[in-house]
Amino acid sequence: MRIHIATAAAAMLIGLTGPGRHAPVGSASAPTVWRDLNHNGRLDPYENPTLPDADRVEDLLRRMTIDEKIGTMLHGSLPAQGPQGGGGWGAVYNRGALRDLVARGITSFITRLSTDPAQFAAENNAAQEIAAAGRLGIPLTISTDPRHHFQETLGAASAAAGFSQWPELLGLAALGDEKRVEEFGAIAAREYRAVGIHMALSPQADLYSEPRWPRGTGTFGADPALVSRLVGAYVRGFQGSARGVTRSGVATIVKHWAGYGAEPGGFDGHNFYGRFAILDEKSFGKHLSAFDGALAAGAAGVMPAYTIPKGVTHRGKPLPAVGAGFNRVLLQDMLRGDRAFTGLILSDWGITNDCPERCRAPSAVAPQDRTAIAMPWGVEALGKVDRYALGVTAGIDQFGGVDDPAPLLAAVRAHKVPMRRVDDAVRRILLLKFRLGLFDEPFVDPVAAARVVGSPAFRRAGELAQDEAQVLLDNRTGIVPLAPSLRRIWLYGIDPATARAAGFTIVERVEDAQVAIVRLQAPFEKLHPYHFFGSIQHEGRLDFAAGHAGVAALKRASAVVPTIVAVDLDRPAVLSGLRERASAMLGLFGASDAALLRIIMGASTPKGRLPVELPSSMAAVLAQDPARPDDSRSPLYPRGTSALGGK
């Protein structure tokens, strides 16, 4: 066992001070050091690191009260100090608020802190100290949304601050390399564990079948076979093996089971207007098969989708018209039964909340705010107690984004949820804590965290992936890579300081340039500005509107000098109006300006191939089936495109 003496939390580990301390044992057959979790001075079976995990779970389960069990079935948010601390955004935790949550029996939390690695580690140690002071000393499982990419979207991804930065998963899909994805997972897991994070609320195994969907950049693309292979590699990398999570690994929660990407208009299931996924039998089979690689690799958990799947049956019967978290057929029959999944089922956030008028039909006068976020799709008419009861009996083991145990406790006491089902869920949650080694070593070393997280080697690996994941869509004149003599450039959408650092001379007038470089964001609209998530998600058309400032810059530049165009493809843009004006065109899926310039200069070579097709027009987008991947008519750039040629 590693013992760190850098903090008070570390001192607890060797019995110097505080709760959960190690204690000596006289028996030669017992461990010489152990954590006295329940503070009784005796080595109890659940405290004994030499016993099998399953035996330790059963001993602890017998000691827990019903209130502690119900609290264990909730996955809350670690509260932070500050005006947005209730949602967890900040730099330090609110210790008092966390003590109240732990007192309710809650021992699983998402962290949304953004701070330097040493401080992050210290804050997570402080959170574990609070847990160690509890009656049974049950350690916290700390989870996170993805942190290693470029997108920062509430409810989907956090900023990469301090961590190594990699392409979006869609960029790793462009590389199509299982070894690269596994390498990413192993590095990310080391960084997470260094700061005290144990669970990744990822990967997305969702099939990117609707090009307007705002969450596609977090997927591995549109080919179910490729998605399956890469999510399997992701799970192996994070968890540390091909047979489930290891003690030094990070548990993965593969999501969102299933068919989440098949939403008409691309409208997302976080919103009332995006609550349905429309599929058919053949397309649904593809969406399901995308999860196979993650399940085969022993993913620790599965998160059901928000959406209500319509148009599919199971064994001749239509699926219930409820969201996936309440859908017994999806969870019990298809996931646990057909696919023999035995791990944790963790609900997505907010599925048991009430959806008031501000949630269903917000307005300028009454916009949806955080207090009105809810996704109880298909069960809006049920009360909270009955929603919890339906979710648990459908297969949910733990409810995400919840810190009030009262409704679930009421469901149990009203005999709407049998105790054997509660014990079954708690057993899975505790077993994962033991497998991660949290009962024996929940604390981390802040000094080591500062050394490990964002280390030079990890940063270089991420930067190389950023370079290689770029897709050279067109290079008609062979201008990429630029000849060494072409260093006087005109820029649009790129940081001039970064270009100067790369050795370019920046000119103000395009007429004075040898080459122009234009970087554009894929088009989007704000179609639902009063919905909380609709206001921050990219929706609507994929073609560039008339008068678009970036297109105007491209037209102006390309009329004077050769122009290289790079487009950030967080959604598959329609590039028909740009193609004929560009001497070369690149598709980006998470790349810094420096990474783009390395490709343009020839310091690195792009190796990506399109992980989704790019449609030829909005008419083709409107005519395609949201459930079927890559089915638009005559795509401008088919999936797999690369101007480098080859396979």
N, C-alpha and C positions, 0 to 999 in steps of 0.2 A: 504494500500500500504506500502510495506517495504521501508524504507529510510535508506541508509547507508552513513555515513559521513566519511568513511575511505579514500576517494580519491577525487580528483577534479571532477571526473565524478559523484560521489555521491553528491557533493555539488551542481552540476547543478540540481539534482533532486528536491531540496528544494528551488531553486530560489536564491542561494547565488551568482552564477557566471555562465558564459558561455552560450552556445547555448542550446535551448530546455528546458529552465528552467521552473519550476512550477510557476504558478501565481495564485493569489486569484480571486475569482469570487463573485460579490455582490449578485446575485440572490439566494434566499433560495432554489430554485429547482435545481440549478446547483451544480456541485462538488466544494468543497472549495479549492481543489488543482488540477492543471492540467498542462500539458506540452504545452507551447506555441511553437508548432512545426514550424509554419511559421513566428514567430517573429513579429506578428502584434499587440500584446497586447489584442487580442480578443479571446474569446472561440469559435472556429469554430466547427461545428458538428463532423468532423473527429478527433478532439482533445478531445472530450467529452466522458469520460469513462463510463458515465451512459447510453449512447445510445447503441442500438443493433449493433453488429459488421457489419451486412450487411448495415445498414444505414450509418455508418462511412465510409465504403468502397465506397459507391456511391458518397458521398460528396467529398472524396479525388479524386476519378476517374475524377470528373468534373473539378477539379482544375489542373490536370496534363496536361502538354504539350505532344505532340506526341513524342518528344525526351525522355522525362521522362518515358513514357510508354514503348518505345522500350528498353530503358536501363533496365527497370524492368524485361523484358523477357530474360535477360542474367544472367547467374550464373557463376561468375568469380572465380579467385583464389586470396585470400588475399596475397598481395605481402610481402615478407620478406626481411630483410637486408641480404646481403651476396651474394656470387657468384651464388647460386641457388635460390636466392630470387624471381626471376620471377615466378618460379613454386610454391613458398610459403614455401620452406624449410628453416628453420632458427629458431631463438629464439625470435626475435622481428619483428614487422611489419615495412615496409617502409612507413612512414606516407605520404611523398610527393607523392609517386606512388599511394597510396590509395586515396588521395584527387583527383587526376586526374581521377581515375576510378569512384568515386562517382559523380564527376562533369559530367560524361557521363550518369548519371541516374542509374548506376548499384548499386543495394542494396541487392544482394544475392551473397554469396561467400563461397567457401570451405576454411577451414583453415587447414594448414599442419604444424603449429608450433609444436615444441617439446621443452617444457620447464617446469619448476615447476608450480604447480597449481596457486599459488598467482600471479606469473608473467604472466601466461596465461590469468588469469582473468583481470589483469591490461591492457594487450595488447588488449583484446577484448573491454574493456571499452574505450580505446583510439580510437579504430576503430569506436565505436558508437558515440563518441564525434565528429568525423569528419562527420559522417552521420547527426548528429543533427544540424550541422552548415549549412546544405543544405537549398535550397529554401523552401521546404516543410517539412524538418526534418524527412523524411521517415527512420525508423530504418533499420539496417542490419539484414538479416537472415543469420546466420553463420552455415554452415554445416560441416560435417566431414565424412571421411571413418571410418570404425571400428577401435577402439583404445584399446580394452579390451582383446586382445587375444595374440597369440604368433607369428603369421606370420606378417612380415613387408614386403609388396610387393608394389612397386610403382603402383599407379592406382587402388589398391584393398584394402590395409589395412595399417594403421599406427602403430608405436610402442606404447606399452602400458605405456610408461614412465609416472610415477606418478599416473596412474589410477589403480584400482583393476584389477587383471589379472585372466581371466577365460579361460576354454577350448575354442577351436574353436567351431563354431556352429555345426560342425560335431560331436564334443564331447558331446555337449548338446543333440544332436540327439541320441547319444549312450545311454543317460539316458532316453530319451523319455518322460520326465516329464514336462507337461505344467506349473505346478506351479514353477518349478525350472527356466524355461525359463522366465516366467513372473517376477520372483524375480530378475533375472539377468537384465532384461530390466528396471525395476524400479530403481535398484541401478545405472546402467549405465546412466540413464536419470538424476538422481540427480547429478551425477558427471559432466555430460555434462552441465547442466544448471548452476551449481556452477561456471564454468569457462566462461560461456557466449556462449555456443554452443546450437543451437535450433533445428537442423535437423540432423538426422542420415541417411546417404546414404546407408541404409540397412533396412531390411534383404534381403538376397538372397533366393528367393523362387524357384530358379532353381533346377530342378530335376537332381540328379547326376547319369545320365544314361550311361555316357562314362567314364570308369575308368581311362583313360589316361589324362583326362581333368585337367589342372593345377589349376582350381578354385573351385574344388569340396569341399575342406576343409571349405570354407565359406558358404556351404549349409547345410540343415538339412537332407541330405541323399537321398536315392533312392526310398523310399516308398511315393507315392504322398499323401496318407491319413495322414501319420505322418508329412510330410512336411507342409501340410495345417494346421494341428493342432498346430504345433510349431511356424510357422510364425504368426499365429493368436495370440498366447501367447506373442510372441516377440513384436508385435504391441501394444497389451494391456499394457504390462509392460512399454514400452518406452513412449507411448502417455498418459497413466494415466487413461484410461477407455476403455470400450468395444464399445464405440460409437463415437470414433474420438478423436482428440488431445485436451488436456486440457491446461489451461493457465500455469500450472507448468510442463507440459510434454515436450517431444521431438518429433517432427514430424518425421515419418518414411517414407522412400521412398523404397517401395518393388520393387525388381528387379530380373531378367531382362526379361521383357515380350516380347516374350515367346519362349521356346524351346532352350535356350542358351546352355544348357549342352549337346545337341545332335550333337556334332561336330565330324566328321570322323577323326580318328587318335588322337582325343583329342586336335586338334590344335585350339587355342583360337581365338575368334573373334576380339581381339585387332589387329590381324595380317591379312595382305592381304590374306595369304594362309589359314586362318581359317575363312573366311567370310561367309561360308555356314553352315547351320544346316540342316541335312537331316533327315526327319521324314516321318511318314505315318499318316493316319487319327486316328488310335487307339492310337498310341504312343503320338501324339500331344495332344489328349484329356487328357492324364495323365499329360503332362507338364503344360497344362492350369489349371487343377484342383488343382495343387499344390499351386496356388495363392489364392484359395477360402477363406481360413481362414484369411489371411491378409486383403482381401477386405471386408469380413464380419465384421472385427473388426474396420473398418473405417480408414485404412491406408491413411495418408495424401496425399501420392503421389505414382506414379508408374514410373519406369524408363524402357524404352524399351531396348531390347537387341541390340547389334551391328549387329547380324547375319541376313542373308537372309534365311528365312525358305523355304525349298523346299520339295515338295512331299505332300502338304496338300491343301485342298480346303475349301472354306466357301460358303455355299449355292450353291454348285455345280460349283463354279469357283475357279481356282487356285489363291493363294495369289500373289499379285504383287511381282516381282523379285527384291525387294529393301530391304535394312535393315529396321529393325522394326521401327526406328524413322521416316521413310518416308512412312510407310505402313498404308494407311488409313483404310484398312480392319482390320488389327490387332488393331489399336487404336480406330477408330470411331465405326466400326461395332461390333467387338468382345469384346472390353474393355468397351467403353462407352455404346454401345447398348446392347449386350447380357448380360453383367455383371453390367450394370447400374452404372458404376463408375463415380463419379462427382468431384473427387479431381484433384490435380495437376499432369500433365504429364511432367516430366523433362527428357530431353534427356541425354544420356550418353555423355561423354566428346569427343570432336573432330570430331563429325559426319559431320560437314559442312566444314572441312578443305580440302584442295587439297592434293591428294596422288601422289607425284612425283615418279620418278624412285627409289629414296632412300627409299621410302615407299613400293613400290611394289616389287622391286628386288634389295635390297641392296647388297653390296659386301664388301670384305675386304678393298678395296680402297675407297669405298663410303658407309660406314655403315649408317643405319638409326639412326639419332639422334633426339633430342627432337623437332627440328624445322621441322622435316618431319613426325611427328606423325599425322595420319589422319585415320578415319574410315568411309568414305562416301560410304559404300558398296552399289553397285547397281546404284549409281547416280554420279559416278566418272566423267562422261562426261558432267554433268551440271556445269554451273558456280555457284559461291557462292550465288549470289542473288537468283537464281532459286532453289538452295538447301534449303535455308531458307524458301522460299515461299512454297515449297513442304512439308517441315517439319511442318510448322504452319498449313497449310490446311489439312495435314494428322492427326493432333491432338496435336502436341507439343505445350506446353504452355511456356516452358522456356528451353533455350539451355545451356547445361553444358559446362564449360571450355571455355567460350567465353567472351571477353572483348571489342570487336569492334562492336558498334551498326550499323555501316555504311551499311553493306550488307542487314540486315533486314529492316532498314529504307528505303533503296532503293527499296526493294520489296514492301513495303507499298505504297510508293510514285508512283511506277509504276503500282499500282492497281492490283498487283499479290496477295496481301493479303488484304482482306477487313478490315476496321477499326473495325467493329463489332467483328471480330475474335480477333483482338488485345485487345479490351476492355474485351472480354470474358476471355482471358488468364491473363491479368493484374488483373482482378477482383479476380480470384482464388489465385493469388500470394499474393495480399494484404489481402484477407480474412484470409489466413493462418497466416500472420503477426499479425493481430488483435487477432485471436484466441489464439496465443501464448503470448499475452499480451505485445508485443514488443513496441507498440506505447505509452504505459503507463509506462513501466518499463524495459528499455533495458539494464540497468547497473547492475553489480553484485558486490559483496563484496569480494575483494581478500583475506581478512582475513578469511572469512567463507569458501572460496574455499580451502584454505590450510587445513582447518579442515575437510571438507567433502570429498574431492577427495582422494582416497586411504586410507580412515580411517581404523583403525584396524578391525572394524566389517565388512566392505566391503571386505577387503583383506582376512579375514578368510572365508567369504562366497565363494569368488573365489577359494581359495585354496581347500576348501572342494569339490567344483565342479570338480576341477582338479583331485583330488583323485578318486572320485566316477565315473567319466566318463571313466576311464581306463577299458579296456576289457581284462579279463583273458581268453585268447584263449585256452590255454592248461595248465594243471597242473598235468601231468601224474604221477609224483612221490609224489605229495602233498607237494612239497618243499616250496610253498608260502602259508601262511607266513612262513618266516624262523624261525626256533627254536632259542630261546635266546642264545643258545650256539654257534651258527654259525655267528660269527661276523668278522672273518678274511677273507677278500674278495680280489679278483683281478678284476679290472675294465677295461672296454673299453667303451669310449664314454660318460662317466659320470665324472663330476667334483670331484676330490678326496677330496677337501676341504668340499664340501657339504656332502660327505659320512662320513668323519671324524666327522663333526658336528652332524650327525645322530647317532654316536656311533660305527661306524665301524673302524676296523683296516685295513689299505690298505697295500697290499704286492706287491712287484715289480715282483716276479716270480710266475706264476700261480701254480707251484709245491708246493708253500708255503701256498696256499689258501685252505680254506674249501669250498668256493663257488666262482663262477665267475658270474659277471653281465655284460652283453653286451648290449649296446644301439645303435641301428642302425637307419639310415634315409632310408625311402623308396627309391628304385632306381629311377634314372632319367637320361636323356641325354640332351645335348645341341645340338639340331638338326638345329637350325636357329640362329647361333651366331651373325649374322649381322643385324637381325631385332631387334628393340629396346626392345619390350616386349618378343620376342622369346629368347633373350639372358638372360633374368632374370626369365623366366618361366620354370617349370619342365615339360619336354616333354619326349616322347619316351617310351622305354621298362620299364616294371614293375618288371622284374625278375633281380636277382643279377648276374652281369657279372662274368665270370671266373676271378679269381685273385682279386676279391673285398677284400679290406683290412679288412673290418668288418667281412666278412664271414671267412676269414683266421683266424682272432682272435677267432671267435666262434669255428672253427674246433680245433684249438690248445687247447683252454680252455676245451671244452667238452670231449676231449680225456683224461683229467686229473681229473677234478672235476665236480660236478653237475653245470650246467650253466643255468642261467635265462636270457632270451632274451626279450628285449623290442624294438618294432619297431615304429617309428614315422610315422603314416600312413597319410601323407598329400595326398597320392594317394594310392589306394588299391594294395599293393605289392603282388607279388607272393612269398609265403613263403615256398613252397614245399621243397626247398633245406635246409631250416633251421629247419623245424619241428622235424625231427627225431634226431637232435643233441641237442635240447633244453629240459631241464628237466621241464621248464615252459616257457610260452610265453605270453607276454602282447602286446596289441595294444594300442597305445597312439594317442590322438587327441588334443594335446595341454596340456602338463603337464611339470612342472619343474622337475629337477633331485630330488629335495626334495620331491615332490609329488610322484614320482615313488618309492623312497626309503621308504616312509611311507607305501605304499601298500606292498612292499616286506617284511617289518618288521612286518606287521600286525597292525600298528597304525591306519590304515584306511582300509576300505573294498571296493574293486572295484565293481561297480554296473552296469557298462556299458554292452551293447549288440551291436554287430556290426551294424552300420547304413547302411552299404553297404556290399555286398559280397566280399570276397577275392578270386580271381580266382586261379585255380590250375596250369595254365601254360600260357605262352605267346601265344601258339597256340589257347587256349580257348579265350583269349582276342581278338586276330585277327579275330576270327570267330563270335564274338558277334555283336549285332546291337547297334550302338552308341545311338540310340533313345530310346531303351527299357531298363528299369532298371533291374539289376540283372538277366541277361539272358545268362551268360556264362555257358558252359557245365561243369557239375560236379565240382562246386566251392570247393576249399579246405576248406573254412569256409563260410557257407551260411550267409546271412543277419540274424541277431538275435542271432548269436552264442555267448555263454558265457559258460565257463567251470564250472560256478557256478550252472548251471542247472536251472530248473524252467522256469516260463514264465515271 
